[in-house]
């Protein structure tokens, strides 16, 4: 258990820091944040309020998928945001394009490592990752296929709503699923199907 807790919290910390890197790269928001931005523009709600309400809505979608929240689910709500704020304080604003491209690539890659680490600890996924693992369990499709389908779906809706997108959005949407599928077996604390990461 100590190893799983360490892996969980290291993964959540890294997740927030990787988000900050992508924000500082200023080359496009991740698909979910494109969606949040679009909804905020149409409703007048703050970006943060939309993120919270979206999380609640996604958690409700867990019910038919028979997903159960865990320590990781609750911790995700608090630690990821705090880590992202820390990263935004630590990392400088953009810069030359080549620096921003490195920040973007590093942010996406580290986000995949972070996701694999905290999911592999099997202490409960975040709302959006729980939706992914629930679909993996129900459909039998691979993690990479399901994650990519979800990312592209919310991106499409976000774009229709006028959310901010760019090169980083495309890179994240197309690469995060395959990267996560590649890394998850390394971080899973005992041999298990990827969907068992919710246990």
N, C-alpha and C positions, 0 to 999 in steps of 0.2 A: 504493500500500500504506500509506503513512503516514496518509492520510486514513481508510482503512478501520480501521486500528488505533485511531486517535483516536476514531472513531465507536463502535467496539466497546466500548472501555473507558469512554467517557462514558456509553454506554447501560447498561452493567452497573452503574456507579456510581449512575446515576439510578434504575435498577430497585430497588436495595437501599434507597435513600432513599425511594422511593415506597411500598415495603412498610412502612417505619417509620411513614410518615404514616398509613397505613391501620390499623396496630396502635394508634397513639396516639389515633386517632379513637374507638376502643372501640365501634364500631357493627357489628361482625361480621367474622369472618375470611374471607379469600378461599376459594373452593371447595376448592382443593388443601389448604389449611391446615385446613379443616373436616375433610377426610378424614384428615389426619395426626393431628389431635386425637382423632378417633374411634378410630383404630387404637391410639393410645397408651393410651387409656382401657381398651381391651379386652385389650391384651397386657402392660401394665405397663412397656413400654419407654418411654424418655424421648422427648419430642417430637422432639428433634434426631436421635435414632437412627432414628425412623420416617421422617423426611425423607430421611436418607441411604439407608436401605433402599428407600424408594419410588423414589428417583432411580436406584438400581441396577436395580430391576425395570423401570422405564420404559426405561432404556437397552437392556435385553435385548429389549424390544419393538421396538427399532429394527431388529433383524436381519431379520425378514421384510419390513420396509418399505424395506430397503436404504439406511438412513441411515448416514452416517459422521460420527464426532465430529471436531471441529476445535479450533483454538486457543480459539475462543469457548466451546466446550463445557467445556473444562478450566478456563478462566478464570472461567466462571460459578460453578463450585463454590466457588471461594475468594473472589472479589471481591464477589459479591452479598451473602453473609453478613456480610462485614466492613463493607460499606456500610450494611447494615441496622442493624448494631450502632452505627455512627457516627450514623445518623439517630435511633436511639432515645436516644442521648446528647444530641444537639442539640435534638430536638423535645420540648417539654414534655408532661406528661401531659394528656390530655383537656381538659376545661373546659366552658364553656356549650355547650348543644346546637348553637347556630348555628356556633360555632367548630369543633366536631367534624364537623359536616356539610361545612364548607368543607375541612377536612383530608381527609375521606373522598373528596370529589369531586376534589380536587387529586391525591390519591394514586392514584386510579383512572386519571385522565387522564394523569398523568405516567408511570404504569406502561405505558400504551399507547405513549406516545412512546418510552420506554426500550426496549420490546420491538421496536418498528419500527426503532430506531436500531441495536441490536446484531444483529438479524436481517438488516437491510439491508446491514450490513457484509460479509455472506457469508463469515464466518470460523468458522461452526459455531454452531448453536443450543444452548440448554440442553436438558436431558433432556426436559422437558415440551413445550417449543416444537418440539423435533425430532420429537416424536411428532405434533404438529399438522401440521408441514410435510410429514411423511411421508404422513399421511392425505390431505392436499391433493393431493400428487403422485399417489397411488394412485387416488383417487376422482374427481378433477377438480372437487370441490366448492370453493366459495370459502373463503378464510381465515376470514372472519367466521363462516360456517356451521359449519365444522369446529371452530374454537376454542370457539364457544358450546356445541356438542354435547359436547365434552370437559369443559368447565367444569361443565355441568349434570349430566353423568354422575358425575363424582367427587363433586360436591356431594350428589347423591342417596345415594350410598354412605356418604358422611361423615355425613349426617343419620341414616341408618339405624343407624350405629355410635354415635350420640350426640355427634357433634362440635359445637362451638360455632358458631352462625350468627346472622345478624341482617340489618339493612337493608343494610349494606355488602356482605354476601355476595350478596344479590340484585342489587344495583347492579353489582357486579363481574362476576358471571356473565353478565348480560344485555348489558352494554355493552362489555366488553373485546374481544370478537371483532369487532364492527362498527367500533370505534375503531381497532383494529389494521389492519383491512382498508383503512380510509380513509387511514391515515398511512404504511403500508408503501411505497407507490410513491414518496413524497417522499424516503424515506431509503435506498431501494435504490441502490447505488452505480453500477449500470449497468442499462439496461432488461433486465428478466428477469421470468419468471413468479415469483410469490411463493415457490413451492416451491424455486426455485433459490437461495434464501437460505441453503441448507445447503451450497452449493458452497465 
